[in-house]
Amino acid sequence: GCADTQLDSDNDGVNDSLDQCTSTPTNETANNMGCSDSEWDSDGDGFMDSNDDCPNEDGSSTTDRTGCIDSDQDGVSDLNDAFPQDATKQTASDSTEEGGFSPMVVALVGMFVLFSIVAGALIVLRMRRGGDVEEQFSGGLTMQPAVSLTEMAMPAQAATELGLQTATESLVAADPVATPDAEPEQWVDENGVTWHRQPDGVLLRWNGEAWEPAS
């Protein structure tokens, strides 16, 4: 016979006097308290170690993991809870559905704003450069007094040699067709060139120094 201190009812290697689990299944290994994982709750959270994902944490999560810390008691462990202090939200999508913006939307809006700023800066810079060039161009031009036709006329000495009126006197355009009794003619065309037609119809042009036949 054996005393009670020597008996081991479940044959787990721990005498009944020390065995906290006297009916440990034969296919499971018992700890020094005589209990297997399916019988023992190390952290006292109500989940046996065999089913406890966090056997050393007194947790209450049940959705994603069993027996792990769940601060807001929504069933999702803090490790996988995007809002561990808010029982009404668990994932980032929950926040978006309630009127928030997804990260992608925020990124696209940010890129659009940045592009708008850069484009606006380039337009302003180009307008400023264009204004500077226009100012420089307009500043570099000086209006010159127009030269009158009389100033561009043939020198007085040359006109005197031909017996004609001087350039300072009024010029009268004559009929280009010569007549036998026509007088010598002189005029200035729209290009400022002085012309002279002799009574015999010969047409001369003043080149700035002397008369020469018109080509």
Number of C-alpha atoms within 10 A of each C-alpha: 5 6 7 11 11 13 16 18 16 17 16 25 16 23 19 20 13 14 22 17 20 19 17 21 16 11 8 13 15 22 16 13 16 24 22 23 18 17 19 21 20 17 17 15 18 14 23 20 21 13 14 26 18 20 22 15 15 19 26 23 23 17 11 14 21 21 28 25 20 24 19 19 17 20 22 26 25 21 13 13 21 17 19 21 15 13 15 12 18 21 13 15 13 14 16 12 10 9 8 13 14 13 11 9 11 12 12 11 12 12 12 11 12 12 12 12 11 10 12 12 12 12 11 11 12 12 11 12 12 12 12 12 11 12 11 11 10 10 9 8 8 7 5 6 6 6 9 9 19 16 11 16 22 27 17 13 12 16 16 11 8 11 10 16 14 17 22 14 8 10 16 10 11 14 9 10 8 17 11 8 8 15 15 17 21 23 21 21 10 8 8 15 16 21 21 24 22 15 15 13 17 12 18 18 20 19 13 12 9 11 16 13 13 12 6
